[in-house]
Amino acid sequence: MHNFSLLNLKFKWGEVNLTRNNLVAKRIVSDIFLNHKKFSLILKGTSFQTLIWSKLLNLNINKLILYSELSIEIFGNTKYSRAIGSTLSKNSIAYLIPCHLVCSKNKYIVNYRWSPDLKKKLIDHDLNQK
């Protein structure tokens, strides 16, 4: 998985120089998960993808939202629910763009890019935040 992730980054961002720095990574993770610090993201995708991902950045992390509800919220109808699901499957920064908070009507956890188990853990973490 590690090598695949590096190859994916290099493919998406071209000739960037990737440097591993565990201290910086630890600080960033602490800022996000422990200190709940605000951060900025550069979203790279189609205009539809960036629209959906941007909307997710403003979600209330204490509740789940259905694909159909997200479609209604953005477009005023449910006909984009499947396209939203497809877009969420292309989210390459799992927790920061909280696609794990979007689910189907039956609330089953299936087809999550990083595994159903991880989606369940992320949901449990977010829903138990005070």
N, CA and C atoms as an extended XYZ file, in Angstrom:
390
Properties=species:S:1:pos:R:3:atomname:S:1:resname:S:1:resid:I:1 pbc="F F F"
N         0.828       -1.190        0.000 N   MET     1
C         0.000        0.000        0.000 CA  MET     1
C         0.875        1.257        0.000 C   MET     1
N         1.956        1.248        0.779 N   HIS     2
C         2.847        2.398        0.880 CA  HIS     2
C         3.408        2.771       -0.497 C   HIS     2
N         3.955        1.784       -1.236 N   ASN     3
C         4.534        2.054       -2.549 CA  ASN     3
C         3.473        2.534       -3.528 C   ASN     3
N         2.267        1.931       -3.459 N   PHE     4
C         1.175        2.355       -4.334 CA  PHE     4
C         0.812        3.808       -4.059 C   PHE     4
N         0.755        4.189       -2.799 N   SER     5
C         0.415        5.568       -2.440 CA  SER     5
C         1.458        6.544       -2.973 C   SER     5
N         2.726        6.202       -2.867 N   LEU     6
C         3.782        7.079       -3.391 CA  LEU     6
C         3.697        7.206       -4.909 C   LEU     6
N         3.459        6.094       -5.576 N   LEU     7
C         3.322        6.129       -7.032 CA  LEU     7
C         2.115        6.977       -7.436 C   LEU     7
N         1.034        6.845       -6.695 N   ASN     8
C        -0.170        7.622       -6.973 CA  ASN     8
C         0.100        9.122       -6.803 C   ASN     8
N         0.801        9.498       -5.736 N   LEU     9
C         1.151       10.909       -5.524 CA  LEU     9
C         2.008       11.447       -6.671 C   LEU     9
N         3.015       10.674       -7.053 N   LYS    10
C         3.904       11.111       -8.131 CA  LYS    10
C         3.141       11.242       -9.452 C   LYS    10
N         2.209       10.318       -9.687 N   PHE    11
C         1.410       10.381      -10.909 CA  PHE    11
C         0.538       11.634      -10.919 C   PHE    11
N        -0.120       11.916       -9.799 N   LYS    12
C        -1.042       13.054       -9.735 CA  LYS    12
C        -0.343       14.400       -9.699 C   LYS    12
N         0.833       14.475       -9.075 N   TRP    13
C         1.473       15.772       -8.866 CA  TRP    13
C         2.740       15.966       -9.689 C   TRP    13
N         3.030       15.052      -10.591 N   GLY    14
C         4.161       15.247      -11.495 CA  GLY    14
C         5.502       15.109      -10.825 C   GLY    14
N         6.395       15.973      -11.171 N   GLU    15
C         7.787       15.879      -10.739 CA  GLU    15
C         8.048       16.532       -9.383 C   GLU    15
N         7.218       16.256       -8.412 N   VAL    16
C         7.451       16.804       -7.075 CA  VAL    16
C         8.512       15.971       -6.363 C   VAL    16
N         9.192       16.589       -5.437 N   ASN    17
C        10.178       15.880       -4.636 CA  ASN    17
C         9.507       15.479       -3.320 C   ASN    17
N         9.302       14.193       -3.135 N   LEU    18
C         8.655       13.700       -1.923 CA  LEU    18
C         9.720       13.342       -0.893 C   LEU    18
N         9.578       13.889        0.290 N   THR    19
C        10.527       13.629        1.361 CA  THR    19
C         9.779       13.152        2.591 C   THR    19
N        10.212       12.055        3.150 N   ARG    20
C         9.586       11.533        4.364 CA  ARG    20
C        10.135       12.281        5.577 C   ARG    20
N         9.222       12.759        6.420 N   ASN    21
C         9.630       13.449        7.641 CA  ASN    21
C         8.640       13.071        8.733 C   ASN    21
N         9.007       12.079        9.542 N   ASN    22
C         8.104       11.556       10.562 CA  ASN    22
C         7.720       12.594       11.609 C   ASN    22
N         8.636       13.499       11.951 N   LEU    23
C         8.322       14.527       12.948 CA  LEU    23
C         7.242       15.483       12.442 C   LEU    23
N         7.372       15.914       11.217 N   VAL    24
C         6.369       16.808       10.630 CA  VAL    24
C         5.037       16.071       10.492 C   VAL    24
N         5.097       14.836       10.035 N   ALA    25
C         3.866       14.047        9.887 CA  ALA    25
C         3.163       13.879       11.235 C   ALA    25
N         3.920       13.612       12.265 N   LYS    26
C         3.341       13.440       13.609 CA  LYS    26
C         2.676       14.734       14.086 C   LYS    26
N         3.317       15.875       13.834 N   ARG    27
C         2.747       17.164       14.226 CA  ARG    27
C         1.446       17.436       13.477 C   ARG    27
N         1.436       17.158       12.185 N   ILE    28
C         0.235       17.389       11.381 CA  ILE    28
C        -0.906       16.498       11.852 C   ILE    28
N        -0.613       15.237       12.089 N   VAL    29
C        -1.638       14.309       12.572 CA  VAL    29
C        -2.173       14.759       13.926 C   VAL    29
N        -1.299       15.189       14.809 N   SER    30
C        -1.735       15.705       16.117 CA  SER    30
C        -2.613       16.939       15.959 C   SER    30
N        -2.217       17.843       15.078 N   ASP    31
C        -3.005       19.050       14.847 CA  ASP    31
C        -4.417       18.703       14.371 C   ASP    31
N        -4.511       17.736       13.484 N   ILE    32
C        -5.811       17.380       12.917 CA  ILE    32
C        -6.656       16.587       13.905 C   ILE    32
N        -6.090       15.523       14.468 N   PHE    33
C        -6.886       14.598       15.267 CA  PHE    33
C        -7.005       14.992       16.736 C   PHE    33
N        -5.993       15.598       17.298 N   LEU    34
C        -6.040       15.933       18.722 CA  LEU    34
C        -6.434       17.377       18.970 C   LEU    34
N        -5.879       18.285       18.187 N   ASN    35
C        -6.112       19.713       18.410 CA  ASN    35
C        -7.233       20.277       17.544 C   ASN    35
N        -7.720       19.484       16.596 N   HIS    36
C        -8.794       19.895       15.684 CA  HIS    36
C        -8.494       21.237       15.014 C   HIS    36
N        -7.240       21.392       14.631 N   LYS    37
C        -6.780       22.626       13.998 CA  LYS    37
C        -7.322       22.713       12.565 C   LYS    37
N        -7.693       23.916       12.147 N   LYS    38
C        -8.155       24.154       10.778 CA  LYS    38
C        -6.968       24.076        9.823 C   LYS    38
N        -7.216       23.702        8.586 N   PHE    39
C        -6.160       23.553        7.597 CA  PHE    39
C        -6.711       23.886        6.221 C   PHE    39
N        -5.826       24.085        5.274 N   SER    40
C        -6.207       24.361        3.885 CA  SER    40
C        -5.817       23.176        3.018 C   SER    40
N        -6.612       22.941        2.006 N   LEU    41
C        -6.327       21.867        1.057 CA  LEU    41
C        -6.336       22.423       -0.361 C   LEU    41
N        -5.513       21.846       -1.213 N   ILE    42
C        -5.580       22.120       -2.644 CA  ILE    42
C        -6.269       20.912       -3.258 C   ILE    42
N        -7.468       21.115       -3.788 N   LEU    43
C        -8.223       20.018       -4.381 CA  LEU    43
C        -7.889       19.923       -5.863 C   LEU    43
N        -7.550       18.711       -6.295 N   LYS    44
C        -7.200       18.514       -7.694 CA  LYS    44
C        -8.145       17.461       -8.263 C   LYS    44
N        -8.981       17.884       -9.188 N   GLY    45
C        -9.942       16.988       -9.810 CA  GLY    45
C       -10.765       17.756      -10.820 C   GLY    45
N       -11.807       17.108      -11.330 N   THR    46
C       -12.711       17.787      -12.253 CA  THR    46
C       -13.507       18.831      -11.481 C   THR    46
N       -14.205       19.703      -12.183 N   SER    47
C       -15.012       20.708      -11.492 CA  SER    47
C       -16.114       20.042      -10.671 C   SER    47
N       -16.675       18.936      -11.170 N   PHE    48
C       -17.693       18.205      -10.403 CA  PHE    48
C       -17.077       17.627       -9.129 C   PHE    48
N       -15.927       16.979       -9.258 N   GLN    49
C       -15.261       16.380       -8.093 CA  GLN    49
C       -14.938       17.445       -7.043 C   GLN    49
N       -14.345       18.558       -7.463 N   THR    50
C       -13.969       19.573       -6.481 CA  THR    50
C       -15.198       20.204       -5.836 C   THR    50
N       -16.304       20.296       -6.573 N   LEU    51
C       -17.547       20.797       -5.989 CA  LEU    51
C       -18.024       19.872       -4.865 C   LEU    51
N       -18.027       18.573       -5.137 N   ILE    52
C       -18.492       17.592       -4.144 CA  ILE    52
C       -17.538       17.570       -2.949 C   ILE    52
N       -16.244       17.486       -3.203 N   TRP    53
C       -15.271       17.436       -2.110 CA  TRP    53
C       -15.321       18.700       -1.270 C   TRP    53
N       -15.485       19.860       -1.902 N   SER    54
C       -15.590       21.115       -1.150 CA  SER    54
C       -16.801       21.097       -0.229 C   SER    54
N       -17.900       20.563       -0.722 N   LYS    55
C       -19.107       20.477        0.099 CA  LYS    55
C       -18.851       19.594        1.323 C   LYS    55
N       -18.118       18.518        1.134 N   LEU    56
C       -17.829       17.604        2.250 CA  LEU    56
C       -16.974       18.275        3.321 C   LEU    56
N       -16.149       19.204        2.920 N   LEU    57
C       -15.297       19.897        3.890 CA  LEU    57
C       -16.122       20.711        4.890 C   LEU    57
N       -17.358       21.008        4.531 N   ASN    58
C       -18.226       21.799        5.407 CA  ASN    58
C       -19.287       20.959        6.121 C   ASN    58
N       -19.144       19.638        6.065 N   LEU    59
C       -20.110       18.766        6.736 CA  LEU    59
C       -19.975       18.833        8.248 C   LEU    59
N       -21.075       18.606        8.915 N   ASN    60
C       -21.064       18.409       10.363 CA  ASN    60
C       -20.512       17.000       10.601 C   ASN    60
N       -19.374       16.883       11.281 N   ILE    61
C       -18.760       15.562       11.443 CA  ILE    61
C       -19.427       14.718       12.517 C   ILE    61
N       -20.493       15.195       13.102 N   ASN    62
C       -21.172       14.420       14.140 CA  ASN    62
C       -22.375       13.656       13.612 C   ASN    62
N       -22.551       13.601       12.296 N   LYS    63
C       -23.668       12.837       11.747 CA  LYS    63
C       -23.365       12.350       10.341 C   LYS    63
N       -24.066       11.285        9.964 N   LEU    64
C       -23.940       10.744        8.622 CA  LEU    64
C       -24.902       11.480        7.698 C   LEU    64
N       -24.600       11.465        6.406 N   ILE    65
C       -25.488       12.029        5.397 CA  ILE    65
C       -25.613       11.001        4.277 C   ILE    65
N       -26.790       10.875        3.714 N   LEU    66
C       -27.032        9.943        2.617 CA  LEU    66
C       -26.555       10.557        1.301 C   LEU    66
N       -26.171        9.691        0.341 N   TYR    67
C       -25.793       10.175       -0.986 CA  TYR    67
C       -26.933       11.022       -1.559 C   TYR    67
N       -28.161       10.548       -1.393 N   SER    68
C       -29.323       11.264       -1.926 CA  SER    68
C       -29.509       12.624       -1.245 C   SER    68
N       -29.272       12.700        0.060 N   GLU    69
C       -29.386       13.974        0.771 CA  GLU    69
C       -28.331       14.968        0.286 C   GLU    69
N       -27.122       14.472        0.054 N   LEU    70
C       -26.050       15.336       -0.441 CA  LEU    70
C       -26.390       15.847       -1.835 C   LEU    70
N       -26.943       14.970       -2.668 N   SER    71
C       -27.351       15.361       -4.014 CA  SER    71
C       -28.432       16.441       -3.965 C   SER    71
N       -29.407       16.277       -3.081 N   ILE    72
C       -30.468       17.281       -2.936 CA  ILE    72
C       -29.891       18.599       -2.424 C   ILE    72
N       -28.987       18.508       -1.469 N   GLU    73
C       -28.386       19.716       -0.891 CA  GLU    73
C       -27.619       20.526       -1.936 C   GLU    73
N       -26.927       19.832       -2.837 N   ILE    74
C       -26.095       20.516       -3.835 CA  ILE    74
C       -26.882       20.878       -5.099 C   ILE    74
N       -27.689       19.910       -5.597 N   PHE    75
C       -28.320       20.073       -6.909 CA  PHE    75
C       -29.842       20.234       -6.867 C   PHE    75
N       -30.442       20.021       -5.693 N   GLY    76
C       -31.886       20.167       -5.585 CA  GLY    76
C       -32.683       18.929       -5.965 C   GLY    76
N       -31.988       17.832       -6.289 N   ASN    77
C       -32.662       16.577       -6.615 CA  ASN    77
C       -31.714       15.407       -6.341 C   ASN    77
N       -32.220       14.182       -6.491 N   THR    78
C       -31.420       12.995       -6.159 CA  THR    78
C       -30.712       12.376       -7.359 C   THR    78
N       -30.855       12.929       -8.538 N   LYS    79
C       -30.323       12.228       -9.717 CA  LYS    79
C       -28.790       12.190       -9.801 C   LYS    79
N       -28.087       12.908       -8.936 N   TYR    80
C       -26.623       12.876       -8.958 CA  TYR    80
C       -26.030       11.975       -7.869 C   TYR    80
N       -26.880       11.214       -7.189 N   SER    81
C       -26.414       10.373       -6.078 CA  SER    81
C       -25.312        9.407       -6.500 C   SER    81
N       -25.486        8.733       -7.628 N   ARG    82
C       -24.472        7.764       -8.092 CA  ARG    82
C       -23.183        8.463       -8.512 C   ARG    82
N       -23.305        9.593       -9.167 N   ALA    83
C       -22.117       10.353       -9.577 CA  ALA    83
C       -21.356       10.843       -8.345 C   ALA    83
N       -22.090       11.201       -7.303 N   ILE    84
C       -21.445       11.605       -6.050 CA  ILE    84
C       -20.681       10.424       -5.466 C   ILE    84
N       -21.305        9.241       -5.465 N   GLY    85
C       -20.621        8.036       -4.972 CA  GLY    85
C       -19.348        7.753       -5.749 C   GLY    85
N       -19.419        7.891       -7.047 N   SER    86
C       -18.238        7.667       -7.888 CA  SER    86
C       -17.147        8.683       -7.570 C   SER    86
N       -17.540        9.924       -7.378 N   THR    87
C       -16.579       10.973       -7.025 CA  THR    87
C       -15.923       10.691       -5.680 C   THR    87
N       -16.716       10.245       -4.712 N   LEU    88
C       -16.155        9.976       -3.385 CA  LEU    88
C       -15.144        8.832       -3.440 C   LEU    88
N       -15.342        7.892       -4.354 N   SER    89
C       -14.398        6.773       -4.470 CA  SER    89
C       -13.044        7.239       -5.004 C   SER    89
N       -12.988        8.434       -5.561 N   LYS    90
C       -11.735        8.973       -6.094 CA  LYS    90
C       -11.050        9.934       -5.119 C   LYS    90
N       -11.611       10.092       -3.950 N   ASN    91
C       -11.021       10.936       -2.908 CA  ASN    91
C        -9.739       10.265       -2.417 C   ASN    91
N        -8.616       10.909       -2.623 N   SER    92
C        -7.341       10.280       -2.258 CA  SER    92
C        -6.813       10.710       -0.894 C   SER    92
N        -7.567       11.523       -0.159 N   ILE    93
C        -7.147       11.897        1.197 CA  ILE    93
C        -8.302       11.631        2.164 C   ILE    93
N        -8.424       10.378        2.489 N   ALA    94
C        -9.575        9.808        3.194 CA  ALA    94
C       -10.165       10.655        4.303 C   ALA    94
N        -9.467       10.908        5.333 N   TYR    95
C       -10.074       11.553        6.485 CA  TYR    95
C       -10.283       13.044        6.284 C   TYR    95
N        -9.374       13.685        5.591 N   LEU    96
C        -9.446       15.138        5.456 CA  LEU    96
C       -10.644       15.596        4.632 C   LEU    96
N       -11.006       14.822        3.618 N   ILE    97
C       -12.270       15.031        2.906 CA  ILE    97
C       -13.160       13.881        3.380 C   ILE    97
N       -14.089       14.151        4.273 N   PRO    98
C       -14.774       13.085        5.011 CA  PRO    98
C       -15.832       12.312        4.222 C   PRO    98
N       -15.392       11.639        3.160 N   CYS    99
C       -16.325       10.850        2.358 CA  CYS    99
C       -16.890        9.677        3.162 C   CYS    99
N       -16.220        9.309        4.251 N   HIS   100
C       -16.703        8.198        5.077 CA  HIS   100
C       -18.025        8.532        5.764 C   HIS   100
N       -18.388        9.810        5.832 N   LEU   101
C       -19.639       10.212        6.481 CA  LEU   101
C       -20.846       10.144        5.546 C   LEU   101
N       -20.605        9.793        4.284 N   VAL   102
C       -21.699        9.669        3.316 CA  VAL   102
C       -22.010        8.190        3.152 C   VAL   102
N       -23.305        7.862        3.222 N   CYS   103
C       -23.679        6.441        3.147 CA  CYS   103
C       -24.954        6.265        2.336 C   CYS   103
N       -25.257        5.013        2.055 N   SER   104
C       -26.469        4.681        1.304 CA  SER   104
C       -27.672        4.663        2.244 C   SER   104
N       -28.866        4.577        1.655 N   LYS   105
C       -30.101        4.594        2.447 CA  LYS   105
C       -30.127        3.522        3.523 C   LYS   105
N       -29.606        2.333        3.183 N   ASN   106
C       -29.638        1.228        4.153 CA  ASN   106
C       -28.488        1.291        5.155 C   ASN   106
N       -27.618        2.291        5.000 N   LYS   107
C       -26.481        2.544        5.897 CA  LYS   107
C       -25.452        1.409        5.941 C   LYS   107
N       -25.491        0.528        4.927 N   TYR   108
C       -24.463       -0.507        4.832 CA  TYR   108
C       -23.141        0.145        4.438 C   TYR   108
N       -22.068       -0.412        4.947 N   ILE   109
C       -20.736        0.090        4.609 CA  ILE   109
C       -20.141       -0.879        3.589 C   ILE   109
N       -20.148       -0.457        2.339 N   VAL   110
C       -19.598       -1.287        1.263 CA  VAL   110
C       -18.776       -0.419        0.332 C   VAL   110
N       -17.885       -1.041       -0.379 N   ASN   111
C       -17.116       -0.383       -1.433 CA  ASN   111
C       -16.372        0.871       -0.988 C   ASN   111
N       -15.897        0.892        0.242 N   TYR   112
C       -15.088        2.021        0.683 CA  TYR   112
C       -13.663        1.794        0.204 C   TYR   112
N       -13.077        2.784       -0.402 N   ARG   113
C       -11.761        2.669       -1.047 CA  ARG   113
C       -10.693        2.033       -0.149 C   ARG   113
N       -10.691        2.348        1.148 N   TRP   114
C        -9.653        1.856        2.049 CA  TRP   114
C       -10.108        0.712        2.935 C   TRP   114
N       -11.264        0.167        2.711 N   SER   115
C       -11.846       -1.000        3.387 CA  SER   115
C       -13.034       -0.589        4.249 C   SER   115
N       -14.040       -1.450        4.286 N   PRO   116
C       -15.206       -1.187        5.136 CA  PRO   116
C       -14.832       -1.045        6.611 C   PRO   116
N       -13.833       -1.806        7.062 N   ASP   117
C       -13.411       -1.711        8.465 CA  ASP   117
C       -12.893       -0.318        8.812 C   ASP   117
N       -12.089        0.263        7.926 N   LEU   118
C       -11.575        1.605        8.184 CA  LEU   118
C       -12.713        2.621        8.172 C   LEU   118
N       -13.652        2.482        7.241 N   LYS   119
C       -14.791        3.409        7.204 CA  LYS   119
C       -15.548        3.362        8.528 C   LYS   119
N       -15.785        2.156        9.047 N   LYS   120
C       -16.501        2.022       10.319 CA  LYS   120
C       -15.725        2.695       11.451 C   LYS   120
N       -14.408        2.508       11.486 N   LYS   121
C       -13.591        3.142       12.531 CA  LYS   121
C       -13.629        4.666       12.432 C   LYS   121
N       -13.553        5.201       11.210 N   LEU   122
C       -13.607        6.647       11.024 CA  LEU   122
C       -14.965        7.209       11.443 C   LEU   122
N       -16.024        6.507       11.077 N   ILE   123
C       -17.378        6.938       11.470 CA  ILE   123
C       -17.501        6.921       12.983 C   ILE   123
N       -17.084        5.832       13.603 N   ASP   124
C       -17.164        5.727       15.073 CA  ASP   124
C       -16.383        6.865       15.733 C   ASP   124
N       -15.202        7.157       15.205 N   HIS   125
C       -14.377        8.237       15.769 CA  HIS   125
C       -15.109        9.576       15.675 C   HIS   125
N       -15.629        9.879       14.490 N   ASP   126
C       -16.285       11.175       14.283 CA  ASP   126
C       -17.587       11.298       15.059 C   ASP   126
N       -18.381       10.256       15.072 N   LEU   127
C       -19.680       10.338       15.736 CA  LEU   127
C       -19.544       10.395       17.250 C   LEU   127
N       -18.412        9.992       17.784 N   ASN   128
C       -18.201       10.030       19.219 CA  ASN   128
C       -17.437       11.271       19.678 C   ASN   128
N       -17.188       12.215       18.769 N   GLN   129
C       -16.538       13.473       19.145 CA  GLN   129
C       -17.534       14.362       19.862 C   GLN   129
N       -17.091       15.042       20.875 N   LYS   130
C       -17.971       15.963       21.634 CA  LYS   130
C       -17.646       17.380       21.257 C   LYS   130
